[in-house]
Amino acid sequence: MEQVRIEHVEKTFHNKEKEKSFTVFDDINLEIRSGEFLSLLGPSGCGKSTLLNIVAGLDEATNGEVFVGDKKVLQPGSDRGVVFQEAALMPWLTVLENVSFALRKKMKKEEAKEHAKKYLKLVHLSKFIGSYPHELSGGMKQRVAIARALAMDPKILLMDEPFGALDEQTRTMLHREVQYIWEETKKTILFVTHNIREAILLSDRIVLMGTRPGGIRKVYDVNLPRPRSITSPEFVQLEEDIMSILGGEIEKVMREEMGDDFNTKKASLLYGTDRNLGDHI
């Protein structure tokens, strides 16, 4: 297990002519401890996914550096596994073949399949190893994607809103799955979400990011015993504390995008009972 260090990271985008630019975030400094479950939480456009992609080596910082242990991140690597919002499974391959496919670069076919079965068992999909993606539910596809990432034995698991497209019931089930996987594997997890409750349920720490030019607004230590109850006074109080900061950040985004059409009635739509931020922007 190794820690991740993000040092003075900035990301600025330019148009083709480089006449205009906008800074997504600047001077991000963060250390993700070995074995920690850390969530990036914030409104749409604050740069959560961009920061995760920089850690993954899929995007390049304009300024600053990212390290995994003592190694500077310059490109994607086997030390970092990524799970996206869409499972992106190969439809012509079975569940087992989807997980074992990349493993065949470093081990024989049969060995790769046995290795893949171990991780499909971890995500409780042993009965579906011969199924094809179109035969699976959305939640099952995401579990295959998680198994595929874990099978490569990365030091760090990067998860970019992996449950964002799922219904609430499936999402709740996968929360339990991810907690189980994290406890079993002791992986370092960097998790991106819009959902306050999801972040509190899963995380050791929550990093709140603000609107662009974004940055870290506050870091919360989630010192609540697991499994966590969304109705406990401590849980509810933390929800309210987070909402008090991020509610204002989302209103900034709405004012910028809506201009004269913005009003407080529209802003009130942001605060759904599931604490899922950014759905209306």
Long-range contacts (C-beta under 8 A, 24 or more apart in sequence): 1-34, 1-35, 1-155, 1-186, 1-187, 1-188, 2-34, 2-68, 2-69, 2-79, 2-155, 2-156, 2-188, 3-31, 3-32, 3-33, 3-34, 3-68, 3-69, 3-188, 4-30, 4-31, 4-32, 4-55, 4-66, 4-67, 4-68, 4-156, 4-188, 4-190, 5-30, 5-31, 5-32, 5-66, 5-67, 6-30, 6-31, 6-32, 6-51, 6-55, 6-64, 6-66, 7-64, 7-65, 7-66, 7-67, 8-63, 8-64, 8-65, 9-51, 9-54, 9-61, 9-63, 9-64, 9-65, 9-66, 10-61, 10-62, 10-63, 10-64, 11-47, 11-50, 11-51, 11-54, 11-59, 11-61, 11-62, 12-62, 22-212, 22-213, 23-62, 23-212, 23-213, 24-50, 24-212, 24-213, 24-214, 25-50, 25-51, 25-209, 25-212, 25-213, 25-214, 25-215, 26-63, 26-213, 26-215, 27-64, 27-215, 28-64, 28-215, 28-216, 29-216, 30-207, 30-216, 32-156, 32-188, 32-190, 33-188, 33-204, 34-188, 35-186, 35-187, 35-188, 36-188, 36-189, 36-204, 36-205, 37-182, 37-189, 37-191, 37-202, 37-203, 37-204, 37-205, 38-189, 38-190, 38-191, 38-203, 38-204, 38-205, 38-206, 38-207, 39-191, 39-192, 39-193, 39-198, 39-199, 39-202, 39-203, 39-205, 39-206, 39-207, 40-190, 40-191, 40-192, 40-193, 40-207, 40-209, 41-193, 41-194, 41-195, 41-196, 41-199, 41-206, 41-207, 41-208, 41-209, 41-242, 41-246, 41-277, 42-194, 42-208, 42-209, 42-210, 42-211, 42-214, 42-217, 42-246, 42-249, 42-277, 43-194, 43-211, 43-246, 43-249, 43-250, 43-253, 43-277, 43-278, 43-281, 44-194, 44-253, 44-278, 44-281, 45-211, 45-212, 45-214, 45-253, 45-281, 46-209, 46-210, 46-211, 46-212, 46-214, 46-249, 47-209, 47-212, 47-214, 48-192, 48-209, 49-160, 49-161, 49-192, 51-209, 52-82, 52-158, 52-160, 52-190, 52-192, 53-160, 55-80, 55-156, 55-158, 55-190, 56-80, 56-82, 56-158, 58-82, 68-155, 68-156, 69-155, 78-152, 78-153, 78-154, 79-154, 79-155, 79-156, 80-154, 80-155, 80-156, 80-157, 80-158, 81-149, 81-150, 81-152, 81-154, 81-156, 81-157, 81-158, 82-149, 82-158, 82-159, 82-160, 83-142, 83-145, 83-146, 83-149, 83-157, 83-158, 83-159, 83-160, 83-162, 84-145, 84-160, 84-161, 84-162, 85-160, 85-161, 85-162, 85-164, 85-165, 86-165, 87-133, 87-141, 87-142, 87-144, 87-145, 88-145, 89-133, 89-141, 89-144, 89-145, 90-133, 91-132, 91-133, 91-134, 92-132, 93-132, 94-129, 94-130, 94-131, 94-132, 95-120, 95-125, 95-128, 95-129, 95-130, 95-131, 95-132, 95-133, 95-136, 95-144, 96-120, 96-129, 96-130, 98-133, 98-144, 98-148, 99-144, 99-147, 99-148, 99-151, 100-151, 102-148, 102-151, 102-152, 103-151, 103-152, 115-151, 116-147, 116-151, 118-151, 119-147, 119-148, 119-150, 119-151, 120-144, 120-147, 122-147, 122-150, 122-181, 122-184, 122-185, 123-147, 123-177, 123-181, 124-177, 137-170, 138-165, 138-166, 138-167, 138-170, 139-166, 139-170, 139-173, 139-174, 142-166, 142-174, 143-174, 143-177, 146-177, 146-178, 146-181, 150-181, 150-185, 150-187, 154-187, 155-187, 155-188, 156-187, 156-188, 156-189, 156-190, 157-187, 157-188, 157-189, 157-190, 158-189, 158-190, 159-189, 159-190, 159-191, 159-192, 160-192, 161-192, 161-193, 161-194, 163-193, 163-198, 164-193, 164-194, 168-274, 171-198, 175-201, 175-202, 178-202, 179-226, 179-227, 194-276, 194-277, 194-278, 194-279, 195-274, 195-275, 195-276, 195-277, 196-239, 196-242, 196-243, 196-246, 196-275, 196-276, 196-277, 197-230, 197-239, 197-274, 197-275, 199-242, 200-224, 200-228, 200-230, 200-235, 200-238, 200-239, 200-242, 201-228, 201-230, 206-242, 208-242, 208-245, 208-246, 210-249, 211-249, 211-250, 211-252, 211-253, 211-256, 217-245, 217-246, 217-249, 218-245, 239-275, 243-271, 243-275, 246-277, 247-271, 250-277, 250-278, 250-281, 253-278, 253-281, 254-280, 254-281, 257-281
